[in-house]
Amino acid sequence: MLEIAVMLVAAMLCIALVLNMWRLIIGPHAVDRILALDTMYINSIALILLYGIYNQTPLYFEAALLIAMLGFVSSVAFGKYLLRGDIIE
């Protein structure tokens, strides 16, 4: 039963990733593209966690944590670039 639920959620997350990719390409403003990229980070973290649950190994949880940290830093850097025009003062 758990395998069916994991596969169903993985399919939904893949659909969400495709819709985020569409927003990343079509997005009319830079803010829309940054938000789509941030949402793609979150969805990819969820997919990695689901894969770790499916394989019953804790190695993928560390990879998801690493991607979460990189996603946070890149979102802050993009936001700072949009507000000020430069990242490093």
Sequence and secondary structure as in RCSB ss.txt:
>XXXX:A:sequence
MLEIAVMLVAAMLCIALVLNMWRLIIGPHAVDRILALDTMYINSIALILLYGIYNQTPLYFEAALLIAMLGFVSS
VAFGKYLLRGDIIE
>XXXX:A:secstr
 HHHHHHHHHHHHHHHHHHHHHHHHH SSHHHHHHHHHHHHHHHHHHHHHHHHHHT THHHHHHHHHHHHHHHHH
HHHHHHHHHS S  
